[in-house]
């Protein structure tokens, strides 16, 4: 797997910030929910070409450069958008405060997935154990809808000192003309 972290200049030129040969987080949390991948059994069950490709790569099965390029490009196509909002602990990134109790509703909003990052279970209670505590991913037919779903999930999670950015995805929303 090769993941490219990109930034786009005001002129529209792409610049590579980083390459990962693994899925990093929170980046992967905005990729897999729209990549036809059976994530935690919360996404629609269908044909999962990305999973097939990952298995074939790991098992060294049926691999040729021509086969890989054609099939990988098919697996990467999606018609949905995803936006991930990081919920951070007070003091993040320099000195995140740990130990706060986290309140997570039993039912999450539709089209959302909640990823744990800096959490820990202490005597049956979910608590803060790191700087990036949770990642709230929303999906939808547009970036605007995905951003709204992500924020709606982030807003119903509660812990002392939490903060998150409410502007994630704003550039793409503005490009779509709905800002």
N, CA, C and O of each residue as an XYZ file, in Angstrom:
716
protein
N       0.848     -1.165      0.000
C       0.000      0.000      0.000
C       0.892      1.225      0.000
O       1.913      1.250      0.686
N       0.526      2.216     -0.743
C       1.252      3.474     -0.746
C       0.237      4.587     -0.582
O      -0.659      4.751     -1.410
N       0.382      5.347      0.486
C      -0.512      6.452      0.773
C       0.285      7.737      0.614
O       1.365      7.876      1.188
N      -0.243      8.676     -0.162
C       0.433      9.951     -0.354
C      -0.343     11.037      0.376
O      -1.523     11.259      0.104
N       0.324     11.710      1.301
C      -0.254     12.878      1.959
C       0.089     14.087      1.115
O       1.264     14.390      0.911
N      -0.922     14.781      0.623
C      -0.713     15.890     -0.293
C      -1.248     17.189      0.280
O      -2.180     17.191      1.084
N      -0.646     18.300     -0.142
C      -1.186     19.635      0.099
C      -1.307     20.291     -1.268
O      -0.474     20.081     -2.150
N      -2.348     21.081     -1.429
C      -2.572     21.769     -2.695
C      -2.300     23.258     -2.469
O      -2.864     23.868     -1.561
N      -1.433     23.837     -3.303
C      -1.078     25.254     -3.170
C      -2.252     26.118     -3.628
O      -3.179     25.613     -4.262
N      -2.222     27.417     -3.314
C      -3.278     28.312     -3.798
C      -3.413     28.310     -5.316
O      -4.490     28.587     -5.844
N      -2.318     27.997     -6.024
C      -2.353     27.914     -7.481
C      -2.888     26.583     -7.983
O      -3.047     26.396     -9.189
N      -3.170     25.653     -7.069
C      -3.685     24.349     -7.456
C      -2.625     23.293     -7.675
O      -2.936     22.180     -8.100
N      -1.366     23.628     -7.387
C      -0.281     22.664     -7.568
C      -0.215     21.714     -6.375
O      -0.236     22.158     -5.227
N      -0.135     20.400     -6.641
C      -0.025     19.447     -5.526
C       1.420     19.327     -5.043
O       2.352     19.340     -5.848
N       1.600     19.210     -3.733
C       2.895     18.986     -3.126
C       2.792     17.793     -2.189
O       1.844     17.680     -1.411
N       3.772     16.907     -2.270
C       3.789     15.727     -1.403
C       4.320     16.133     -0.034
O       5.418     16.679      0.077
N       3.532     15.863      1.010
C       3.954     16.105      2.384
C       4.654     14.865      2.912
O       5.682     14.955      3.582
N       4.083     13.706      2.601
C       4.653     12.445      3.073
C       4.140     11.295      2.223
O       3.087     11.383      1.592
N       4.903     10.224      2.222
C       4.467      8.949      1.681
C       4.483      7.951      2.829
O       5.420      7.940      3.628
N       3.476      7.132      2.916
C       3.460      6.024      3.874
C       3.291      4.740      3.084
O       2.525      4.696      2.121
N       3.993      3.706      3.481
C       3.788      2.397      2.849
C       2.896      1.550      3.758
O       2.980      0.322      3.773
N       2.063      2.223      4.494
C       1.060      1.621      5.368
C      -0.085      2.617      5.434
O       0.061      3.772      5.034
N      -1.204      2.171      5.933
C      -2.274      3.117      6.179
C      -1.979      3.828      7.491
O      -1.819      3.169      8.519
N      -1.904      5.135      7.485
C      -1.726      5.902      8.705
C      -3.074      6.366      9.223
O      -4.064      6.368      8.490
N      -3.110      6.753     10.473
C      -4.344      7.330     10.965
C      -4.060      8.781     11.310
O      -2.957      9.070     11.772
N      -4.974      9.700     11.116
C      -6.379      9.490     10.796
C      -6.683      9.358      9.305
O      -7.848      9.227      8.930
N      -5.657      9.391      8.445
C      -5.908      9.332      7.002
C      -6.721      8.111      6.597
O      -7.679      8.234      5.833
N      -6.357      6.946      7.092
C      -7.049      5.723      6.698
C      -8.510      5.751      7.137
O      -9.359      5.092      6.538
N      -8.790      6.509      8.174
C     -10.151      6.556      8.687
C     -11.083      7.331      7.768
O     -12.302      7.275      7.931
N     -10.521      8.052      6.803
C     -11.324      8.710      5.786
C     -11.245      7.980      4.452
O     -11.940      8.352      3.506
N     -10.416      6.955      4.360
C     -10.267      6.210      3.109
C     -11.102      4.927      3.137
O     -11.914      4.701      2.240
N     -10.914      4.110      4.131
C     -11.578      2.804      4.145
C     -13.105      2.862      4.195
O     -13.751      2.026      3.564
N     -13.708      3.802      4.911
C     -15.172      3.804      4.929
C     -15.827      4.024      3.567
O     -17.006      3.713      3.401
N     -15.093      4.552      2.594
C     -15.670      4.748      1.262
C     -15.001      3.874      0.212
O     -15.207      4.080     -0.984
N     -14.204      2.901      0.641
C     -13.447      2.061     -0.294
C     -14.018      0.657     -0.399
O     -13.284     -0.287     -0.692
N     -15.313      0.507     -0.166
C     -15.946     -0.811     -0.253
C     -15.229     -1.833      0.594
O     -14.984     -2.952      0.143
N     -14.895     -1.473      1.800
C     -14.168     -2.348      2.712
C     -15.060     -2.661      3.902
O     -15.662     -1.746      4.464
N     -15.167     -3.925      4.307
C     -16.070     -4.281      5.415
C     -15.481     -3.864      6.764
O     -14.802     -4.651      7.423
N     -15.742     -2.638      7.161
C     -15.126     -2.053      8.336
C     -16.008     -2.266      9.565
O     -17.092     -1.692      9.670
N     -15.532     -3.092     10.485
C     -16.222     -3.320     11.745
C     -17.677     -3.716     11.561
O     -18.497     -3.512     12.456
N     -17.995     -4.275     10.421
C     -19.343     -4.759     10.106
C     -20.399     -3.661     10.208
O     -21.571     -3.964     10.430
N     -20.010     -2.385     10.051
C     -20.995     -1.318     10.102
C     -21.290     -0.742      8.721
O     -22.239      0.026      8.563
N     -20.508     -1.093      7.747
C     -20.736     -0.591      6.404
C     -21.515     -1.623      5.607
O     -21.530     -2.803      5.957
N     -22.163     -1.178      4.533
C     -22.964     -2.129      3.741
C     -22.125     -3.299      3.246
O     -21.000     -3.120      2.778
N     -22.680     -4.479      3.355
C     -21.998     -5.675      2.882
C     -22.204     -5.764      1.377
O     -23.340     -5.765      0.903
N     -21.138     -5.838      0.641
C     -21.183     -5.894     -0.823
C     -19.909     -6.552     -1.302
O     -19.248     -7.260     -0.543
N     -19.564     -6.326     -2.541
C     -18.318     -6.810     -3.100
C     -17.197     -5.913     -2.583
O     -17.315     -4.690     -2.663
N     -16.117     -6.481     -2.057
C     -15.044     -5.697     -1.446
C     -13.763     -5.867     -2.242
O     -12.891     -6.628     -1.824
N     -13.614     -5.190     -3.372
C     -12.419     -5.383     -4.192
C     -11.136     -4.991     -3.480
O     -10.103     -5.619     -3.713
N     -11.158     -3.974     -2.617
C      -9.937     -3.572     -1.936
C      -9.422     -4.693     -1.040
O      -8.219     -4.950     -1.003
N     -10.309     -5.355     -0.324
C      -9.911     -6.474      0.530
C      -9.287     -7.587     -0.303
O      -8.281     -8.173      0.096
N      -9.884     -7.882     -1.462
C      -9.318     -8.900     -2.351
C      -7.907     -8.527     -2.784
O      -7.016     -9.376     -2.801
N      -7.702     -7.266     -3.132
C      -6.375     -6.811     -3.560
C      -5.367     -6.891     -2.420
O      -4.232     -7.322     -2.621
N      -5.774     -6.484     -1.241
C      -4.863     -6.524     -0.096
C      -4.461     -7.969      0.213
O      -3.299     -8.242      0.511
N      -5.412     -8.877      0.142
C      -5.118    -10.298      0.388
C      -4.147    -10.824     -0.664
O      -3.171    -11.493     -0.328
N      -4.408    -10.526     -1.933
C      -3.540    -10.996     -3.015
C      -2.125    -10.476     -2.870
O      -1.162    -11.209     -3.095
N      -1.996     -9.204     -2.491
C      -0.671     -8.622     -2.303
C       0.056     -9.334     -1.167
O       1.219     -9.712     -1.308
N      -0.632     -9.516     -0.041
C      -0.003    -10.149      1.126
C       0.391    -11.593      0.838
O       1.413    -12.073      1.329
N      -0.425    -12.283      0.038
C      -0.169    -13.696     -0.252
C       0.675    -13.897     -1.509
O       0.957    -15.036     -1.881
N       1.080    -12.814     -2.168
C       1.864    -12.878     -3.417
C       1.127    -13.698     -4.472
O       1.747    -14.471     -5.202
N      -0.157    -13.538     -4.554
C      -0.975    -14.287     -5.508
C      -1.247    -13.463     -6.763
O      -1.542    -12.271     -6.677
N      -1.149    -14.089     -7.907
C      -1.571    -13.510     -9.185
C      -1.084    -12.091     -9.402
O      -1.841    -11.247     -9.882
N       0.163    -11.812     -9.058
C       0.628    -10.445     -9.174
C       1.468    -10.267    -10.424
O       2.442    -10.986    -10.647
N       1.077     -9.302    -11.229
C       1.904     -8.810    -12.322
C       1.758     -7.294    -12.312
O       0.732     -6.787    -11.859
N       2.733     -6.572    -12.789
C       2.582     -5.112    -12.794
C       1.342     -4.646    -13.545
O       0.659     -3.726    -13.095
N       1.041     -5.267    -14.683
C      -0.125     -4.867    -15.477
C      -1.412     -5.149    -14.714
O      -2.294     -4.293    -14.653
N      -1.528     -6.323    -14.138
C      -2.716     -6.708    -13.376
C      -2.901     -5.770    -12.187
O      -4.017     -5.327    -11.913
N      -1.837     -5.471    -11.495
C      -1.909     -4.638    -10.297
C      -2.411     -3.229    -10.627
O      -3.296     -2.720     -9.940
N      -1.868     -2.600    -11.652
C      -2.277     -1.226    -11.981
C      -3.742     -1.160    -12.377
O      -4.466     -0.288    -11.897
N      -4.191     -2.050    -13.232
C      -5.573     -2.022    -13.701
C      -6.525     -2.305    -12.556
O      -7.483     -1.560    -12.350
N      -6.282     -3.355    -11.819
C      -7.199     -3.745    -10.764
C      -7.186     -2.759     -9.598
O      -8.239     -2.470     -9.030
N      -6.026     -2.242     -9.236
C      -5.954     -1.295     -8.122
C      -6.705     -0.013     -8.453
O      -7.344      0.577     -7.582
N      -6.630      0.420     -9.709
C      -7.343      1.641    -10.070
C      -8.850      1.423     -9.978
O      -9.583      2.336     -9.597
N      -9.320      0.228    -10.321
C     -10.753     -0.058    -10.202
C     -11.177     -0.042     -8.745
O     -12.252      0.466     -8.425
N     -10.366     -0.580     -7.864
C     -10.722     -0.667     -6.448
C     -10.741      0.699     -5.784
O     -11.437      0.885     -4.786
N      -9.997      1.656     -6.312
C      -9.886      2.952     -5.656
C     -11.029      3.894     -5.999
O     -11.159      4.944     -5.369
N     -11.858      3.555     -6.974
C     -12.934      4.440     -7.390
C     -14.061      4.409     -6.360
O     -14.485      3.341     -5.919
N     -14.533      5.582     -5.988
C     -15.659      5.669     -5.063
C     -16.573      6.806     -5.478
O     -16.136      7.765     -6.115
N     -17.824      6.698     -5.122
C     -18.773      7.767     -5.413
C     -19.196      8.482     -4.127
O     -20.069      9.349     -4.156
N     -18.584      8.123     -3.016
C     -18.922      8.727     -1.727
C     -17.739      9.529     -1.202
O     -16.606      9.371     -1.659
N     -18.023     10.382     -0.246
C     -16.988     11.194      0.399
C     -16.922     10.814      1.871
O     -17.895     10.317      2.439
N     -15.765     11.053      2.483
C     -15.596     10.845      3.923
C     -14.758     11.977      4.482
O     -13.843     12.477      3.830
N     -15.090     12.375      5.711
C     -14.351     13.406      6.433
C     -14.133     12.887      7.846
O     -15.060     12.378      8.476
N     -12.906     13.017      8.341
C     -12.576     12.568      9.698
C     -12.161     13.759     10.542
O     -11.295     14.544     10.154
N     -12.791     13.880     11.703
C     -12.495     14.931     12.668
C     -11.829     14.299     13.879
O     -12.373     13.370     14.476
N     -10.649     14.800     14.246
C      -9.924     14.299     15.411
C     -10.421     15.027     16.655
O     -10.438     16.257     16.698
N     -10.825     14.259     17.667
C     -11.166     14.810     18.977
C      -9.911     14.691     19.832
O      -9.419     13.589     20.075
N      -9.402     15.821     20.284
C      -8.135     15.844     21.009
C      -8.347     16.173     22.485
O      -9.350     16.769     22.878
N      -7.370     15.763     23.283
C      -7.385     16.026     24.725
C      -6.848     17.420     25.019
O      -6.045     17.960     24.258
N      -7.296     17.995     26.125
C      -6.752     19.271     26.579
C      -5.235     19.139     26.677
O      -4.719     18.126     27.148
N      -4.526     20.176     26.225
C      -3.070     20.169     26.288
C      -2.393     19.556     25.090
O      -1.168     19.611     24.981
N      -3.165     18.966     24.179
C      -2.587     18.352     22.982
C      -2.066     19.456     22.081
O      -2.749     20.473     21.960
N      -0.921     19.338     21.445
C      -0.058     18.165     21.347
C       1.067     18.120     22.374
O       1.661     17.061     22.578
N       1.377     19.244     23.030
C       2.545     19.285     23.912
C       2.408     18.382     25.134
O       3.289     17.566     25.402
N       1.312     18.523     25.875
C       1.155     17.782     27.135
C      -0.311     17.395     27.330
O      -1.008     17.998     28.146
N      -0.783     16.391     26.584
C      -2.197     16.029     26.699
C      -2.555     15.542     28.103
O      -1.823     14.770     28.723
N      -3.711     16.020     28.583
C      -4.199     15.604     29.892
C      -4.915     14.268     29.749
O      -5.766     14.102     28.875
N      -4.568     13.324     30.605
C      -5.111     11.971     30.524
C      -6.026     11.700     31.709
O      -5.967     12.389     32.727
N      -6.877     10.681     31.561
C      -7.703     10.202     32.654
C      -9.157     10.615     32.620
O      -9.965     10.032     33.343
N      -9.530     11.601     31.805
C     -10.926     12.040     31.757
C     -11.827     10.908     31.275
O     -11.442     10.119     30.412
N     -13.025     10.839     31.842
C     -14.027      9.857     31.423
C     -14.663     10.323     30.122
O     -14.993     11.499     29.970
N     -14.834      9.398     29.187
C     -15.409      9.706     27.880
C     -16.836      9.187     27.839
O     -17.098      8.035     28.187
N     -17.764     10.048     27.410
C     -19.165      9.664     27.242
C     -19.453      9.482     25.756
O     -19.361     10.425     24.971
N     -19.806      8.244     25.385
C     -20.122      7.910     24.005
C     -21.530      7.330     23.986
O     -21.795      6.346     24.677
N     -22.444      7.922     23.204
C     -23.805      7.377     23.146
C     -23.823      5.944     22.626
O     -22.946      5.536     21.865
N     -24.824      5.193     23.043
C     -24.968      3.809     22.579
C     -25.227      3.750     21.080
O     -24.744      2.842     20.405
N     -25.977      4.700     20.556
C     -26.296      4.753     19.127
C     -25.568      5.933     18.495
O     -25.678      7.065     18.965
N     -24.826      5.663     17.431
C     -24.128      6.720     16.705
C     -24.992      7.173     15.536
O     -25.806      6.398     15.035
N     -24.826      8.430     15.089
C     -25.597      8.909     13.938
C     -25.341      8.049     12.698
O     -24.289      7.425     12.562
N     -26.322      8.034     11.805
C     -26.177      7.306     10.538
C     -24.974      7.840      9.777
O     -24.610      9.008      9.910
N     -24.368      6.984      8.990
C     -23.240      7.349      8.127
C     -22.015      7.820      8.901
O     -21.259      8.661      8.414
N     -21.811      7.283     10.110
C     -20.626      7.632     10.885
C     -19.941      6.381     11.421
O     -20.561      5.333     11.597
N     -18.647      6.526     11.672
C     -17.837      5.481     12.303
C     -16.947      6.192     13.317
O     -16.375      7.239     13.014
N     -16.827      5.630     14.519
C     -15.988      6.218     15.553
C     -14.763      5.336     15.753
O     -14.884      4.145     16.040
N     -13.580      5.931     15.598
C     -12.325      5.214     15.770
C     -11.677      5.635     17.083
O     -11.593      6.824     17.389
N     -11.224      4.662     17.847
C     -10.504      4.939     19.087
C      -9.016      5.077     18.772
O      -8.468      4.325     17.966
N      -8.378      6.037     19.413
C      -6.940      6.245     19.234
C      -6.285      6.313     20.606
O      -5.581      5.385     21.005
N      -6.510      7.404     21.330
C      -5.930      7.584     22.655
C      -6.960      7.325     23.730
O      -7.282      8.212     24.520
N      -7.483      6.095     23.761
C      -8.461      5.722     24.785
C      -7.973      4.501     25.541
O      -7.098      3.762     25.091
N      -8.570      4.321     26.705
C      -8.228      3.174     27.542
C      -9.459      2.820     28.369
O     -10.222      3.703     28.762
N      -9.651      1.542     28.629
C     -10.743      1.100     29.492
C     -10.185      0.926     30.903
O      -9.265      0.140     31.127
N     -10.748      1.664     31.841
C     -10.347      1.575     33.245
C     -11.588      1.196     34.046
O     -12.532      1.978     34.152
N     -11.576     -0.008     34.606
C     -12.703     -0.518     35.392
C     -14.023     -0.355     34.649
O     -15.019      0.091     35.219
N     -14.018     -0.723     33.366
C     -15.233     -0.690     32.554
C     -15.613      0.667     32.006
O     -16.657      0.798     31.367
N     -14.799      1.679     32.237
C     -15.088      3.029     31.764
C     -14.045      3.446     30.735
O     -12.848      3.244     30.936
N     -14.507      4.026     29.634
C     -13.596      4.515     28.603
C     -13.024      5.854     29.050
O     -13.764      6.772     29.402
N     -11.690      5.954     29.031
C     -11.013      7.164     29.490
C     -10.000      7.646     28.461
O      -9.619      6.905     27.555
N      -9.571      8.889     28.610
C      -8.559      9.501     27.748
C      -7.186      8.977     28.152
O      -6.829      8.996     29.330
N      -6.413      8.506     27.166
C      -5.056      8.033     27.463
C      -4.013      8.601     26.506
O      -2.851      8.196     26.546
N      -4.414      9.533     25.649
C      -3.470     10.107     24.704
C      -3.972     11.423     24.164
O      -5.038     11.896     24.560
N      -3.214     12.019     23.262
C      -3.559     13.322     22.709
C      -4.663     13.283     21.682
O      -5.655     14.002     21.800
N      -4.497     12.438     20.660
C      -5.567     12.213     19.691
C      -6.430     11.116     20.288
O      -6.040      9.948     20.289
N      -7.578     11.474     20.787
C      -8.389     10.561     21.588
C      -9.300      9.705     20.717
O      -9.265      8.477     20.795
N     -10.107     10.345     19.897
C     -11.063      9.647     19.036
C     -11.070     10.323     17.673
O     -10.707     11.492     17.544
N     -11.482      9.581     16.668
C     -11.641     10.144     15.335
C     -13.062      9.859     14.878
O     -13.492      8.708     14.804
N     -13.779     10.931     14.576
C     -15.179     10.842     14.154
C     -15.232     10.955     12.640
O     -14.972     12.022     12.084
N     -15.572      9.852     11.969
C     -15.638      9.850     10.515
C     -17.089      9.867     10.074
O     -17.910      9.070     10.528
N     -17.381     10.792      9.179
C     -18.704     10.867      8.565
C     -18.578     10.564      7.095
O     -17.576     10.912      6.470
N     -19.578      9.920      6.534
C     -19.601      9.633      5.100
C     -20.876     10.210      4.510
O     -21.853     10.457      5.218
N     -20.848     10.419      3.199
C     -22.021     10.936      2.515
C     -21.774     11.051      1.034
O     -20.674     10.766      0.559
N     -22.789     11.466      0.298
C     -22.636     11.589     -1.158
C     -21.755     12.757     -1.573
O     -21.268     12.792     -2.703
N     -21.545     13.720     -0.668
C     -20.710     14.892     -0.949
C     -19.801     15.157      0.255
O     -20.023     14.631      1.345
N     -18.777     15.981      0.033
C     -17.909     16.368      1.142
C     -18.701     17.155      2.177
O     -18.469     17.006      3.376
N     -19.621     17.981      1.733
C     -20.449     18.754      2.661
C     -21.229     17.832      3.587
O     -21.241     18.034      4.801
N     -21.875     16.830      3.024
C     -22.650     15.884      3.839
C     -21.741     15.090      4.772
O     -22.087     14.864      5.931
N     -20.587     14.668      4.274
C     -19.645     13.907      5.108
C     -19.119     14.769      6.250
O     -19.002     14.287      7.376
N     -18.802     16.030      5.985
C     -18.313     16.930      7.028
C     -19.381     17.160      8.088
O     -19.078     17.187      9.281
N     -20.621     17.326      7.663
C     -21.715     17.507      8.622
C     -21.883     16.263      9.489
O     -22.082     16.375     10.699
N     -21.804     15.087      8.887
C     -21.934     13.835      9.653
C     -20.780     13.689     10.639
O     -20.983     13.274     11.780
N     -19.571     14.029     10.199
C     -18.404     13.944     11.075
C     -18.555     14.868     12.278
O     -18.327     14.459     13.416
N     -18.944     16.122     12.017
C     -19.125     17.081     13.120
C     -20.260     16.664     14.051
O     -20.153     16.824     15.267
N     -21.345     16.131     13.493
C     -22.459     15.726     14.358
C     -22.026     14.619     15.306
O     -22.455     14.594     16.460
N     -21.182     13.702     14.838
C     -20.665     12.659     15.716
C     -19.715     13.263     16.752
O     -19.805     12.940     17.937
N     -18.808     14.135     16.312
C     -17.847     14.750     17.243
C     -18.566     15.521     18.351
O     -18.114     15.525     19.496
N     -19.664     16.162     18.023
C     -20.379     16.991     18.994
C     -21.093     16.195     20.073
O     -21.343     16.729     21.153
N     -21.429     14.934     19.817
C     -22.150     14.164     20.837
C     -21.229     13.353     21.737
O     -21.685     12.729     22.695
N     -19.940     13.360     21.434
C     -18.949     12.707     22.292
C     -18.518     13.729     23.339
O     -18.265     14.885     23.001
N     -18.433     13.328     24.576
C     -18.095     14.275     25.635
C     -16.957     13.752     26.505
O     -16.966     12.590     26.912
N     -15.979     14.608     26.787
C     -14.982     14.377     27.839
C     -14.363     15.724     28.201
O     -14.273     16.625     27.367
N     -13.948     15.844     29.429
C     -13.417     17.104     29.942
C     -12.199     17.543     29.132
O     -11.262     16.772     28.922
N     -12.232     18.795     28.684
C     -11.103     19.380     27.979
C     -11.037     19.061     26.497
O     -10.105     19.502     25.823
N     -11.987     18.315     25.971
C     -11.919     17.932     24.553
C     -12.025     19.148     23.652
O     -12.678     20.139     23.978
N     -11.362     19.042     22.505
C     -11.535     20.054     21.477
C     -11.342     19.401     20.122
O     -10.670     18.378     19.997
N     -11.940     20.009     19.114
C     -11.794     19.535     17.738
C     -12.046     20.700     16.800
O     -12.734     21.665     17.132
N     -11.463     20.576     15.617
C     -11.649     21.600     14.593
C     -13.003     21.410     13.932
O     -13.400     20.286     13.625
N     -13.699     22.495     13.718
C     -15.018     22.456     13.078
C     -14.939     22.844     11.600
O     -15.964     22.961     10.928
N     -13.717     23.044     11.099
C     -13.550     23.492      9.715
C     -12.964     22.416      8.805
O     -12.557     22.721      7.684
N     -12.912     21.180      9.254
C     -12.336     20.115      8.432
C     -13.151     19.985      7.141
O     -14.376     19.869      7.174
N     -12.456     20.007      6.020
C     -13.109     19.878      4.713
C     -13.584     21.194      4.121
O     -14.203     21.189      3.057
N     -13.318     22.320      4.771
C     -13.887     23.591      4.322
C     -13.450     23.979      2.914
O     -14.232     24.559      2.161
N     -12.191     23.660      2.545
C     -11.732     24.040      1.202
C     -12.520     23.310      0.125
O     -12.922     23.909     -0.872
N     -12.736     22.036      0.323
C     -13.482     21.262     -0.671
C     -14.951     21.703     -0.708
O     -15.557     21.765     -1.778
N     -15.508     22.005      0.445
C     -16.878     22.516      0.492
C     -16.958     23.837     -0.272
O     -17.900     24.051     -1.035
N     -15.984     24.721     -0.076
C     -15.964     26.000     -0.788
C     -15.812     25.794     -2.298
O     -16.448     26.493     -3.087
N     -14.968     24.833     -2.698
C     -14.800     24.532     -4.122
C     -16.086     24.050     -4.746
O     -16.348     24.308     -5.921
N     -16.900     23.342     -3.956
C     -18.170     22.830     -4.467
C     -19.221     23.937     -4.545
O     -20.289     23.738     -5.123
N     -18.918     25.112     -3.959
C     -19.830     26.241     -4.067
C     -20.970     26.226     -3.065
O     -22.006     26.850     -3.294
N     -20.791     25.521     -1.958
C     -21.868     25.452     -0.961
C     -21.440     26.033      0.379
O     -22.135     25.843      1.377
N     -20.316     26.735      0.426
C     -19.850     27.309      1.688
C     -20.638     28.560      2.029
O     -20.388     29.186      3.059
